[in-house]
């Protein structure tokens, strides 16, 4: 049975889970971020284009007025009573020029501000000569272009664009009105491809990576399950100590031997050679499997470790707290179960506690992991003493012998 350490060690790496918890949300965040950036960027770009166009149109109007009558235009700039200027023939020509420019440029509305926010011109001509020193006007007067969204009573949206007219004798600010959707078609042609392409790439990558991660996780799970199955099968072939030692040494070089304090249990079948000579191979194998199974189960129930099976013999060891007591319990339980099973041959068990060396022995190309030392030999010799004494169990610890 796998320990909690085994479970952690052999758990498949949660690649798919981490991908869905970390990578996919990151891709989603980037997708949303791109959308937000492109949306804000398009708004910023649209406003910049509107202001550039408005500044250019203001310059066109300024040149048209200068070409029509420079002196009258300069007089209008410094006048505090624009209606009086428009009352003159020169002023009337300026007024007509302003009207023509509004129509020619396709402006829905135009305001021209002079000193202190005085309206030198307005498409609503009844407002000419009034003061309208708005915050946007004051910002434009400082050279800071402004854009204000205005909703008309009928529901239409317009941009109020405030720009300072360059190269005028006196500071002049123009307020031009443009429809909000004037540049929408152009903006969409630029922004939509610029947004869709990176978003589509991210979505495609996310789908492709999710598919790839799915297959990778399946492969990881498959390989991990194979390793777990291999360990479980290996533990049935070699001792737990061997499996744990090999696993602990993985990636650290050769397996090193070490000295430990252990209680050795050695069991063997009585008269096994004679039994084999008088029974069929099938009966011998069946009996041996039953007999060895009883001893192995008894050892494992007491947290012992079966080192190896040598023919009809079992070599096991116990470590840790109450190792001697657990070994004795395992031996008594094995003897009891053997008797209850009414097997044709009984077993004998020798137990001894002492220092042993646990590690690998053998040639470089063929090794065995086992426990060796005098303690193992003593346990084996104790078992051999059972035959003439007609005992089933003999144990010795710290040179004090207990017979049962």
Buried (B, 14 or more C-beta within 10 A) or exposed (E): EEEEEBEEBBEBEEBBEEBEEEBBEEBEEBBEEBBEEBEEBBEEBBBEBBBEBBBEBBBEBBEBBBEBBEEBBBBBBEBEEBEEBBEEEBBEBBBEBBBEBBEEBEBBBBBBBBBEBBBBBBBEBEEBBEEBEBEBBBBBBEEEBBBEEEEEEEEEEBBBBBBBBEEBEEBBBBBBBBEBEBBEEEBEEEBEEBBBEBBEEBBEEBEEBBEEBEEBBEEBBEEBEEEBEEBBEBBEEBBBBBBBBBBEEEEEEEBEEEEEEBBBBBBBBBEBEEBBEEBEEEEBEEBBEBBBEBBBBBBBEBBBBBBBBEEBBBBBBBBEEEBBEBBBBBBBBBBEBBEEEEBBBEBBBBBBBBEBBBBBEEEEEEEBBBBBBEBBBBBBBBBEBBEEEEBBBBBBBEEEEEEE
